[in-house]
Amino acid sequence: MSADNAGAVFPAEEYDARLRAVREGIAARGLDAILLFAPANVFYLTGYATAAFSNYQCLVVPVGGAPWLVVRLLERPVAEATTGLSTIETFEDHEEPAEAVRRALTRAGLLGRRLGAERTSPLFTVRSYERVEALLETSFADASGLVEPGRAVKSPRELACVRSAARCTEAGMRAAVDAVAARRTENDVAAACYAAMIAAGGEFFSSQPIITSGPKSGIAHTTFQRRVLRPGDPVLIEIGAVWNRYTAPLMRTAVVGEPAPEIRRMFDACRAALDASIEAVRPGARSQDVQAACQSVIDRFGYEPNFRKRVGYSVGVGFGPGWGEGHIFDLKRHDERPLRPGMVLHLVPAMRQSGAFGVGVSETVAVTDTGVEILTSFPRTLAVR
């Protein structure tokens, strides 16, 4: 939804172009229609945005003709408010959702035709998939991956949304760093960054902020849990505000008082690795080239055992449980896929000394026609508080 009212995020011609690309893929696979269940894919093609995105939803996209959206009856008003679709099929809570899918296919003249369905939605269960196959008395072709190539390369309007999200993220990072102090808690820091991102215009999150401190920061994907900050503690902060469902993540590290020499040295390695990663981003560069640029710096500092992961991944449209589009494109070893103008990437050199401390620094960047644009803006220094 737009910042001040309900409605489709983009004009109709943008959605039409996205649908044309998907229809080309449908035709190339010899199908008459596909069924999509992933909230991000449904949003990308229609604008349908609901806070209840975990509810059953299905978008039927025929090779020709208008798409059909299948949602709960309660969701019809938000579907009408956020999309330009007139073909919406609903079901009540006592009804079988798959029956509504069958009705939509029947009304669209697609029942019994060659159908595909995506198998990659994180919110569509195996049982639901089997149920819709049984009711339609068919076996779907795998239609996974038809939407994602379009999502990988952002349009100018999408990039504008990411830039707006970045401004909100930066406000949250400033508030988070300012809140770091001895005897405060991780929750105090989290509360400050939440408030700042929302006040700056952000909306409900794709992924919750990571605020982790002290020895706990040395354990990946821990987050705020009432821990009291103590002198010498590193505080690892990774947040991403959302604007029209697009996100721009950012990671920084703060320390309560003077940091231990090893904390500072590991942070310096992360910062140098980030600089090298950004320098390697350009059209035609391969995924593995960016990873190698990052890894060579980390190895030179002697931290190879602390960094055995990808350096980054695509970001853009996001619904829970996470903001990443790593399943679409990421930056890792032995990956020869090229970078293309319009891709948006979160570059994340972060390292941990298990059970002792963790540090990291990141940026969200866009691949341009000539190189790279850094979309987030915040000092890359180790914040001593």
C-alpha positions as CSV (number, residue, x, y, z in Angstrom):
1,M,0.0,0.0,0.0
2,S,1.1,3.6,-0.6
3,A,2.3,5.7,2.3
4,D,-1.0,7.5,2.8
5,N,-3.8,5.4,1.5
6,A,-4.8,1.9,0.3
7,G,-4.2,1.2,-3.3
8,A,-1.8,-0.6,-5.7
9,V,1.8,0.4,-5.2
10,F,2.6,0.7,-8.9
11,P,0.6,1.8,-12.0
12,A,-1.2,-0.8,-14.0
13,E,1.4,-0.8,-16.8
14,E,4.1,-2.1,-14.4
15,Y,1.9,-5.0,-13.3
16,D,1.0,-5.7,-17.0
17,A,4.7,-5.9,-17.9
18,R,5.4,-8.3,-15.1
19,L,2.4,-10.5,-16.1
20,R,3.6,-10.5,-19.7
21,A,7.0,-11.9,-18.7
22,V,5.4,-14.6,-16.6
23,R,3.0,-15.6,-19.4
24,E,5.9,-16.0,-21.7
25,G,7.3,-18.5,-19.2
26,I,3.9,-20.3,-18.9
27,A,3.8,-20.7,-22.7
28,A,7.4,-21.9,-22.9
29,R,6.5,-24.7,-20.5
30,G,3.5,-25.7,-22.6
31,L,1.0,-24.8,-19.8
32,D,-2.4,-23.1,-20.0
33,A,-2.2,-21.6,-16.5
34,I,-0.2,-21.7,-13.3
35,L,-1.2,-21.5,-9.6
36,L,1.0,-19.3,-7.3
37,F,0.9,-19.4,-3.5
38,A,3.9,-17.4,-2.3
39,P,2.7,-14.1,-0.9
40,A,5.7,-12.2,-2.3
41,N,5.0,-13.5,-5.8
42,V,1.3,-12.7,-5.6
43,F,2.1,-9.2,-4.4
44,Y,4.7,-8.7,-7.2
45,L,2.1,-9.6,-9.9
46,T,-1.0,-7.9,-8.4
47,G,-0.2,-5.6,-5.5
48,Y,-2.1,-7.7,-3.1
49,A,-0.8,-6.7,0.3
50,T,-2.3,-8.0,3.6
51,A,-1.0,-8.2,7.1
52,A,-2.6,-11.6,7.2
53,F,-0.3,-12.9,4.5
54,S,-0.1,-16.3,6.2
55,N,-3.7,-17.0,5.2
56,Y,-4.4,-19.2,2.3
57,Q,-4.1,-17.3,-1.0
58,C,-3.8,-18.5,-4.6
59,L,-3.2,-16.6,-7.8
60,V,-4.3,-18.3,-11.0
61,V,-2.4,-16.9,-13.9
62,P,-3.6,-18.1,-17.3
63,V,-1.5,-17.8,-20.4
64,G,-4.1,-15.4,-21.7
65,G,-6.8,-13.4,-19.9
66,A,-7.0,-11.9,-16.4
67,P,-5.6,-13.5,-13.3
68,W,-7.9,-14.9,-10.6
69,L,-7.1,-14.3,-7.0
70,V,-8.5,-16.8,-4.4
71,V,-8.6,-15.5,-0.8
72,R,-10.7,-15.7,2.4
73,L,-13.9,-13.7,2.4
74,L,-12.5,-11.5,5.1
75,E,-9.6,-10.6,2.8
76,R,-11.8,-9.5,-0.1
77,P,-11.8,-5.8,0.9
78,V,-8.0,-5.6,1.1
79,A,-7.7,-7.5,-2.1
80,E,-10.0,-5.0,-3.8
81,A,-8.2,-2.0,-2.2
82,T,-4.7,-3.1,-3.1
83,T,-5.1,-4.6,-6.6
84,G,-6.9,-3.8,-9.8
85,L,-8.3,-7.3,-10.1
86,S,-12.0,-7.8,-10.7
87,T,-11.7,-11.6,-10.7
88,I,-11.6,-12.5,-7.0
89,E,-12.9,-15.8,-5.7
90,T,-13.5,-16.1,-1.9
91,F,-14.2,-18.8,0.6
92,E,-15.6,-18.6,4.1
93,D,-13.8,-20.1,7.1
94,H,-16.0,-23.2,7.2
95,E,-15.3,-23.9,3.6
96,E,-12.4,-25.9,2.0
97,P,-10.1,-23.3,0.3
98,A,-9.2,-25.7,-2.5
99,E,-12.9,-25.7,-3.5
100,A,-12.6,-22.0,-4.1
101,V,-9.6,-22.7,-6.3
102,R,-11.7,-25.2,-8.3
103,R,-14.5,-22.6,-8.7
104,A,-12.0,-20.0,-10.0
105,L,-10.6,-22.5,-12.5
106,T,-14.1,-23.5,-13.6
107,R,-15.2,-19.9,-14.1
108,A,-12.0,-19.1,-16.0
109,G,-12.5,-22.1,-18.3
110,L,-9.3,-23.7,-17.1
111,L,-10.5,-26.8,-15.3
112,G,-9.0,-29.9,-16.9
113,R,-6.4,-27.9,-18.8
114,R,-2.6,-28.2,-18.5
115,L,-1.9,-26.6,-15.1
116,G,1.3,-25.9,-13.2
117,A,1.8,-24.9,-9.6
118,E,4.7,-23.5,-7.7
119,R,6.2,-25.8,-5.1
120,T,8.4,-23.3,-3.3
121,S,6.0,-21.2,-1.2
122,P,7.2,-21.2,2.4
123,L,3.6,-20.9,3.7
124,F,1.8,-23.4,1.5
125,T,1.8,-26.8,3.3
126,V,2.3,-30.2,1.7
127,R,-1.2,-31.1,2.9
128,S,-2.7,-28.0,1.2
129,Y,-0.9,-28.8,-2.1
130,E,-2.1,-32.4,-2.0
131,R,-5.6,-31.3,-1.2
132,V,-5.9,-29.0,-4.2
133,E,-4.4,-31.7,-6.5
134,A,-7.0,-34.2,-5.2
135,L,-10.0,-31.9,-5.6
136,L,-8.9,-31.0,-9.1
137,E,-8.2,-34.6,-9.9
138,T,-4.9,-33.6,-11.6
139,S,-1.2,-33.7,-11.0
140,F,0.4,-30.3,-11.5
141,A,3.5,-29.6,-13.5
142,D,6.2,-27.8,-11.5
143,A,5.8,-24.1,-12.2
144,S,8.3,-22.9,-9.6
145,G,10.7,-20.2,-10.7
146,L,8.5,-18.4,-13.3
147,V,8.1,-15.2,-11.3
148,E,11.5,-14.9,-9.6
149,P,13.6,-13.9,-12.6
150,G,11.5,-10.7,-12.9
151,R,11.8,-10.0,-9.1
152,A,15.6,-10.3,-9.4
153,V,16.0,-7.2,-11.5
154,K,14.2,-4.1,-10.0
155,S,12.5,-1.5,-12.0
156,P,13.1,2.2,-11.4
157,R,9.9,2.4,-9.3
158,E,11.0,-0.6,-7.2
159,L,14.4,1.0,-6.6
160,A,12.7,4.1,-5.4
161,C,10.9,2.0,-2.8
162,V,14.2,0.4,-1.7
163,R,15.7,3.9,-1.3
164,S,12.8,5.0,0.8
165,A,13.2,1.9,3.0
166,A,16.9,2.7,3.3
167,R,16.1,6.1,4.8
168,C,13.8,4.4,7.4
169,T,16.5,1.8,8.2
170,E,19.1,4.5,8.7
171,A,16.8,6.3,11.2
172,G,16.5,3.0,13.1
173,M,20.2,2.4,13.1
174,R,20.9,5.8,14.5
175,A,18.4,5.3,17.3
176,A,19.8,1.8,18.0
177,V,23.4,2.9,18.2
178,D,22.5,5.9,20.4
179,A,20.6,3.6,22.8
180,V,23.6,1.4,23.5
181,A,25.0,2.0,27.0
182,A,26.0,0.1,30.1
183,R,23.1,-1.1,32.2
184,R,20.6,-0.7,29.4
185,T,19.2,-3.9,27.8
186,E,19.0,-5.4,24.4
187,N,15.3,-4.7,24.5
188,D,16.0,-1.0,25.1
189,V,18.0,-0.9,21.9
190,A,15.4,-2.9,20.0
191,A,12.6,-0.6,21.2
192,A,14.5,2.5,20.1
193,C,15.1,1.2,16.6
194,Y,11.6,-0.1,16.2
195,A,10.2,3.3,17.1
196,A,12.5,5.2,14.8
197,M,11.9,3.0,11.8
198,I,8.1,3.3,12.2
199,A,8.2,7.0,12.9
200,A,10.3,7.5,9.7
201,G,7.4,6.0,7.7
202,G,8.3,2.3,7.7
203,E,5.6,-0.4,7.8
204,F,5.2,-3.9,9.3
205,F,8.5,-5.8,9.0
206,S,9.5,-8.6,6.8
207,S,12.1,-9.8,9.4
208,Q,12.4,-8.6,13.0
209,P,15.5,-6.7,14.1
210,I,18.5,-8.6,15.3
211,I,20.0,-7.0,18.4
212,T,22.5,-9.4,20.2
213,S,25.2,-8.6,22.6
214,G,28.2,-9.8,24.6
215,P,29.0,-13.5,24.3
216,K,25.6,-14.1,22.7
217,S,26.6,-12.0,19.7
218,G,29.1,-14.8,18.9
219,I,26.1,-17.1,18.1
220,A,24.5,-16.5,14.7
221,H,20.8,-15.5,14.6
222,T,20.3,-14.8,18.3
223,T,18.4,-11.6,19.0
224,F,17.2,-9.4,21.8
225,Q,16.1,-11.2,25.0
226,R,16.3,-8.8,27.9
227,R,20.1,-9.1,28.4
228,V,21.7,-6.2,30.3
229,L,24.6,-4.6,28.5
230,R,28.0,-4.5,30.3
231,P,31.2,-2.6,29.7
232,G,33.2,-4.2,26.9
233,D,30.2,-5.8,25.3
234,P,29.9,-5.8,21.5
235,V,26.3,-5.2,20.3
236,L,25.6,-6.5,16.8
237,I,22.7,-4.7,15.1
238,E,21.0,-5.9,11.9
239,I,17.8,-4.2,10.9
240,G,15.7,-3.6,7.7
241,A,12.8,-1.2,7.4
242,V,10.1,-1.7,4.9
243,W,8.5,0.6,2.4
244,N,5.7,-0.7,0.2
245,R,6.9,-4.2,1.1
246,Y,10.5,-3.5,-0.1
247,T,13.3,-3.6,2.4
248,A,16.9,-2.2,2.7
249,P,18.8,-4.1,5.4
250,L,21.8,-2.7,7.3
251,M,24.2,-4.2,9.9
252,R,26.5,-2.3,12.2
253,T,28.4,-3.0,15.4
254,A,28.6,-1.0,18.6
255,V,30.7,-1.6,21.8
256,V,29.9,-0.5,25.3
257,G,33.1,1.3,26.2
258,E,36.6,0.6,24.9
259,P,36.6,-2.6,22.6
260,A,39.0,-5.4,23.2
261,P,41.8,-5.4,20.5
262,E,40.5,-8.6,18.9
263,I,37.0,-7.2,18.5
264,R,38.4,-4.1,16.8
265,R,40.7,-6.2,14.5
266,M,37.8,-8.5,13.5
267,F,35.6,-5.5,12.8
268,D,38.4,-3.9,10.7
269,A,38.5,-7.2,8.7
270,C,34.8,-7.1,8.1
271,R,34.9,-3.4,7.0
272,A,37.7,-4.1,4.6
273,A,35.9,-7.1,3.2
274,L,32.8,-5.0,2.7
275,D,34.8,-2.4,0.8
276,A,36.3,-5.1,-1.5
277,S,32.8,-6.7,-2.0
278,I,31.3,-3.3,-3.1
279,E,34.2,-2.7,-5.4
280,A,33.6,-6.1,-7.1
281,V,29.9,-5.4,-7.8
282,R,29.4,-4.5,-11.5
283,P,27.3,-5.7,-14.4
284,G,28.7,-9.0,-15.8
285,A,30.7,-9.8,-12.6
286,R,29.9,-13.3,-11.4
287,S,28.4,-14.2,-8.1
288,Q,31.6,-16.0,-7.1
289,D,33.7,-13.0,-8.1
290,V,32.1,-10.9,-5.3
291,Q,32.4,-13.8,-2.9
292,A,36.1,-14.2,-3.8
293,A,36.8,-10.4,-3.3
294,C,35.3,-10.6,0.2
295,Q,36.9,-13.9,1.1
296,S,40.4,-12.9,0.0
297,V,40.4,-10.0,2.5
298,I,39.1,-12.1,5.3
299,D,41.7,-14.8,4.6
300,R,44.5,-12.2,4.6
301,F,43.4,-11.2,8.1
302,G,43.6,-14.8,9.1
303,Y,39.9,-15.3,9.8
304,E,39.0,-17.9,7.2
305,P,37.6,-20.3,9.9
306,N,35.3,-17.6,11.0
307,F,33.8,-16.9,7.6
308,R,32.5,-19.9,5.7
309,K,29.3,-18.6,4.2
310,R,28.0,-16.5,1.4
311,V,28.8,-12.8,1.4
312,G,25.3,-11.6,0.3
313,Y,22.0,-12.1,-1.3
314,S,19.2,-10.4,-3.2
315,V,16.6,-8.3,-1.4
316,G,13.5,-6.6,-2.5
317,V,9.9,-7.7,-1.9
318,G,9.5,-9.2,1.5
319,F,6.9,-10.9,3.7
320,G,7.7,-12.9,6.8
321,P,9.5,-14.9,7.9
322,G,12.4,-13.0,6.3
323,W,13.5,-10.2,4.0
324,G,15.9,-12.1,1.8
325,E,15.6,-13.2,-1.8
326,G,18.6,-15.6,-1.5
327,H,16.5,-18.3,-3.2
328,I,16.4,-16.0,-6.3
329,F,20.1,-14.8,-6.3
330,D,23.0,-14.9,-3.8
331,L,26.7,-14.4,-3.8
332,K,28.7,-17.6,-3.0
333,R,31.5,-19.9,-4.1
334,H,31.3,-21.8,-7.4
335,D,28.4,-19.7,-8.6
336,E,28.9,-18.3,-12.2
337,R,25.6,-16.5,-12.5
338,P,26.3,-12.9,-13.7
339,L,25.2,-9.7,-11.9
340,R,22.7,-7.6,-14.0
341,P,21.8,-3.9,-13.7
342,G,18.8,-3.4,-11.4
343,M,19.7,-6.2,-9.0
344,V,19.6,-5.2,-5.3
345,L,22.0,-7.0,-3.0
346,H,22.6,-7.1,0.8
347,L,26.4,-7.5,1.3
348,V,27.0,-8.9,4.8
349,P,30.6,-9.6,6.0
350,A,30.0,-10.7,9.5
351,M,32.1,-12.9,11.7
352,R,31.9,-14.5,15.1
353,Q,34.2,-15.9,17.8
354,S,31.8,-18.6,19.0
355,G,30.5,-18.0,22.5
356,A,32.7,-14.9,22.8
357,F,31.7,-12.0,20.5
358,G,30.4,-11.2,17.0
359,V,30.9,-8.2,14.7
360,G,29.7,-7.2,11.3
361,V,29.0,-4.4,8.8
362,S,26.8,-4.4,5.8
363,E,25.3,-2.3,3.0
364,T,22.4,-2.7,0.6
365,V,23.6,-1.9,-2.9
366,A,22.2,-1.8,-6.4
367,V,23.9,-3.0,-9.6
368,T,23.9,-0.1,-12.1
369,D,24.7,0.1,-15.8
370,T,28.3,1.1,-15.0
371,G,28.9,-0.3,-11.5
372,V,27.3,0.0,-8.2
373,E,25.1,2.3,-6.1
374,I,25.2,2.1,-2.4
375,L,21.6,2.5,-1.3
376,T,22.1,2.6,2.5
377,S,24.1,5.4,4.2
378,F,25.5,5.1,7.7
379,P,29.1,5.5,9.1
380,R,31.0,2.2,8.7
381,T,32.9,2.8,12.0
382,L,32.9,0.6,15.1
383,A,30.6,2.7,17.3
384,V,32.2,3.1,20.7
385,R,29.5,4.1,23.2
